[in-house]
Amino acid sequence: MPRPASPSGGADLFCACRDALTRWGRDARRTAGLMVGQPDYDAYVAHAAATHPDQAPLDRTAFFRLHEQRRFGGAGGFRCC
């Protein structure tokens, strides 16, 4: 049985497609970041709020700088060996 037309026309379909693409893009970006070793900032903020509610979490830039410093061994830049 065919579905009745919605009063807003194709707006419902457009919203559903837009939401699905937004989720897909967010997930793809997160997956790509994790593949190259970038941590998930949103997961860090949720963890910081749950375990350290008395401290403000780092902003996004400071978080990534700290992660890169830990990953590559200090402020001396990239060290391969």
C-alpha positions, -999 to 999 in steps of 0.1 A, spaced: 0 0 0 15 34 -9 23 58 18 3 90 19 21 121 9 34 142 37 21 178 40 57 191 38 64 173 5 99 160 3 112 179 33 110 147 55 131 128 30 156 156 27 160 158 65 165 121 68 191 121 40 209 151 54 210 136 89 223 103 76 250 120 56 260 141 86 263 110 107 283 92 80 307 122 76 312 125 113 319 88 116 342 87 86 362 117 100 365 100 134 376 67 119 402 84 96 415 104 126 419 72 147 436 54 118 464 81 117 467 82 155 446 113 164 425 108 195 389 116 198 384 151 214 347 145 221 355 113 240 381 132 260 357 159 269 331 134 281 358 115 301 371 148 317 335 158 327 328 124 342 361 119 361 373 154 368 343 177 371 362 202 391 387 209 363 379 226 330 389 204 300 416 215 276 404 233 245 407 215 212 440 231 201 458 225 235 445 189 235 459 181 201 492 198 209 496 178 241 487 146 223 513 153 196 539 162 222 533 129 240 532 109 207 564 123 192 585 129 223 586 165 233 586 199 217 616 192 195 594 184 165 590 152 147 616 125 155 617 95 133 644 75 151 
